[in-house]
Amino acid sequence: MPNRRQVLTLGAAIVAFDALGVGWVTQAQADTGAKGLPVPRLDGELVTDVAALAEAADDYGQIAHRRPRAVLRPGSVSDVVKVVRFAAEHGIPVAARGQGHSTFGQAQAPGGVVIDSRTLATVHRVSARGVVVDAGATWVEVTKAALAARLTPPVATDYLGLSVGGTLSVGGIGGATSRHGLVVDTVRELEVVTGDGRLVRCSPTVERELFDAVLGGLGQYGVIVRATLDLVSASTTARIYHLTYPDLRSMTAAQRIALADGRFDYLEGQVVWSGTGWSYLLEGGVYHSASAPDDRAVVRGLPAAAKTEITAMPYFDWLNRVYAVVEQLRPLKFPNPWLNLFLPDRATDSYIEKLLATLTPADTGGGPILLYPFTRRRLTRPMVSVPDSPVVFILSILRMVAPPDEAVVRKLLVDNRSAYDKAVAVGGTQYPIGSIPSRPGDWQRHYGSAYGRVRRLKNRFDPRGILAPEQGIF
Ligand SMILES: Cc1cc2nc3c(=O)[nH]c(=O)nc-3n(C[C@H](O)[C@H](O)[C@H](O)COP(=O)(O)OP(=O)(O)OC[C@H]3O[C@@H](n4cnc5c(N)ncnc54)[C@H](O)[C@@H]3O)c2cc1C
C-alpha cells in the first residue's frame, strides 16, 4: 500500500497537457475526467506544486518573479529531450535553471516549464584529458573531484556555487581570466538538447555551429546537459597580494602592468569605501606547490602602493572563499540589482571616475564593487560580446538592498540603465547576468554586426522560439 505522501505525489504527477484549458493535467485531475495530450513517460518528474513553482520563479536578484506552469526534475538526459520536444511541438516556453543565480529573471519561464538541472549533476570522469560533468553540477563538486586527482579547472568563478550549465551559458569570468580566458574558453565538448528536441554532441570540430552558439549563448539555442572541460595541474597554495592605492589610475596602471607581464595567476581588483571616500585594491594571486614566490620580485615594477598585505591559504580554500558568505546571504532574500559591464580600456578610467563621483555606499548597500582587466584575444567564443579593445575591464557593482525596499530597488534599476547607456556610448557592453531594464534595440547593439547570425542560429536551433524567453533577446 502506498503511504499518504506517495498517494499525494502520485496524484500530483503530470500526465497530460491541455493546450486550451487548465494547462498541465495531473493524475488526480485526470482521475476526475480532465483530458489533454498525453505527456511522455519520464524517469524523473514534472511537477506543478506551489513550492516548486515559487522556487522556479525566484532568483538571487529577488526582483523578477515569473511563475512557470511546471517544473521538470529530469531523471535522465532523455527526460530533457522528451520535454523540450513536447514543448517545441506545443509552443510552450522552457528555461533551464542552474542554481538561479541570475539577478533579473533570466532563468524564468512564465507560463512554461523550468528545467531544474540540479537532478542531473554527476561528475562522471576526471583525467588529464579533462572532466566530464553533467550541467547541473556546481563548481564546488567539479573542483573537489578534480583536486582529488591534483587537477583543477583553469578558470574559477569567484563563487563556486554556480552550476556548470548556467556558467557556460553566460561566459564565466574570474581572476584567472587574465591568463586563460573565460570558463567557456576551456570547454572541449558539449552534449546539448536543441530547442527542437535533438540531443547533439558538439565540439570545435563536430557540429561547431551549435558549440559556438551555446557557449555564452544565454540559453537561447539549447539546453546543455553535459560538458567536457579542460583541467590543468593544481597547485596546493594560493599566495595573495592586496595592494591598496589611494587613486583609481594608480590601481588600474598596476593592473595593466600585471596583465601584460602575467606575473599573477589570478588578477582582480576592487573599489572599496574607506569611510571617507573610495580607495582601490589590486588583488593578485600566485599559485604554487613548492616554495613560496619571492614577494619583492612579485610586486617589483608596480606603482608604489599605500599598503601591501600578503596572505597564504590552501588553494581550494582560496577558490571557495566566498561560498560561506553567499550561503548566509541567500536565505535572507535581499534584492540584488546588480550592474555588470565590460568597458574598453581606453574609456575605463574616466568612466569609473565619473560614476564614482555620483555613487555613495548607500547605492551598493555594502555589496562589493569589482574592477579588473583581461586580454580580449584570450576570448575565443563568438557569442560573448565584449568591447573591441585589446584590453577589457569588467566592472561589477554587486548592489544589495538590505533591508528590502522596493523604492530603493526601483531607483537603482534606473541608475543601472543610465550607467549602461553611458557605457554603451563609450563602446561598452553588459555582462548579461545583472539587472538592467531593457529597451528595444539593446540586443542588436549588444551583438553588433553578429546580430544577423544570432537570429539565424535561433531559427536553426530553436525554430519555435521557446528557450530562455526572459532574456528578452527575440
Ligand atoms: C553570489 C554570486 C556570485 C557570482 N560570481 C560570478 C563570478 O565570479 N563569475 C561569473 O561569471 N558569474 C558570477 N555570477 C553570475 C553567474 O555566473 C550567473 O548568475 C550565471 O547565471 C550562473 O549561475 P547559475 O548556474 O545559477 O545559472 P542560472 O542563473 O540558473 O541561469 C543563467 C542562464 O543560463 C541558462 N541556463 C542555465 N542552465 C543552463 C543549461 N544547462 N543549458 C542552457 N542554458 C542554461 C538559464 O536559462 C539562464 O538564462 C555570480 C552570481 C552570484 C549570485
The ligand as an ORCA input file, in Angstrom:
! r2SCAN-3c Opt
* xyz 0 1
  C      26.953     35.157     -5.449
  C      27.193     35.129     -6.928
  C      28.481     35.133     -7.395
  C      28.722     35.116     -8.774
  N      30.009     35.110     -9.201
  C      30.273     35.063    -10.519
  C      31.604     35.035    -10.995
  O      32.570     35.076    -10.256
  N      31.799     34.960    -12.344
  C      30.754     34.891    -13.218
  O      30.984     34.789    -14.420
  N      29.485     34.945    -12.784
  C      29.226     35.039    -11.467
  N      27.926     35.093    -11.039
  C      26.855     35.168    -12.020
  C      26.530     33.768    -12.543
  O      27.547     33.345    -13.394
  C      25.355     33.804    -13.353
  O      24.305     34.106    -12.494
  C      25.071     32.522    -14.131
  O      23.752     32.662    -14.378
  C      25.369     31.157    -13.473
  O      24.556     30.896    -12.386
  P      23.529     29.672    -12.364
  O      24.265     28.416    -12.587
  O      22.734     29.789    -11.114
  O      22.629     29.938    -13.657
  P      21.113     30.432    -13.763
  O      21.004     31.772    -13.158
  O      20.221     29.386    -13.233
  O      20.935     30.527    -15.354
  C      21.539     31.548    -16.101
  C      21.097     31.498    -17.565
  O      21.601     30.314    -18.152
  C      20.543     29.488    -18.594
  N      20.917     28.120    -18.249
  C      21.091     27.590    -17.023
  N      21.466     26.304    -17.122
  C      21.527     26.022    -18.439
  C      21.840     24.858    -19.190
  N      22.160     23.719    -18.597
  N      21.780     24.932    -20.538
  C      21.441     26.081    -21.166
  N      21.124     27.206    -20.502
  C      21.173     27.179    -19.160
  C      19.306     29.968    -17.860
  O      18.127     29.703    -18.569
  C      19.586     31.442    -17.746
  O      19.238     32.081    -18.949
  C      27.643     35.115     -9.674
  C      26.331     35.122     -9.196
  C      26.108     35.126     -7.827
  C      24.708     35.163     -7.333
*
